[in-house]
Amino acid sequence: MADAPRFDLPTIEAESAEFWAGMREGKLLLRRCGDCGALHYYPRPFCPECWSEDVSWQPACGKATLYTHST
């Protein structure tokens, strides 16, 4: 049997550590902006909609549809 493909694991940085901790528990955590209310993914320390740095983690509610994914 051939060896399974090998993939590099992501680098866990300070701004994404909580996201990856949630993934280990089977939870998808998103960032929510405290100023404009936008949810966003991928994890970053600011809101891509209004550039506010007032962002916090929120569990996804499970009502979205994922159409594509890239790494």
JOFENQUI-V712818 format. One record per residue. N is the residue number from 1. PHI is phi as a letter, one per 30 degrees, with the letter a starting at -180 (none if undefined). Layout:
<<N PHI> <N PHI>>
This chain:
<<1 none> <2 d> <3 d> <4 d> <5 d> <6 c> <7 b> <8 d> <9 d> <10 d> <11 d> <12 c> <13 c> <14 e> <15 d> <16 c> <17 e> <18 d> <19 e> <20 d> <21 d> <22 d> <23 d> <24 d> <25 c> <26 i> <27 c> <28 c> <29 c> <30 c> <31 c> <32 c> <33 d> <34 d> <35 c> <36 c> <37 i> <38 d> <39 c> <40 b> <41 b> <42 c> <43 d> <44 a> <45 d> <46 b> <47 d> <48 d> <49 d> <50 b> <51 i> <52 d> <53 c> <54 d> <55 b> <56 b> <57 d> <58 b> <59 d> <60 d> <61 d> <62 i> <63 c> <64 d> <65 c> <66 c> <67 c> <68 a> <69 b> <70 b> <71 b>>
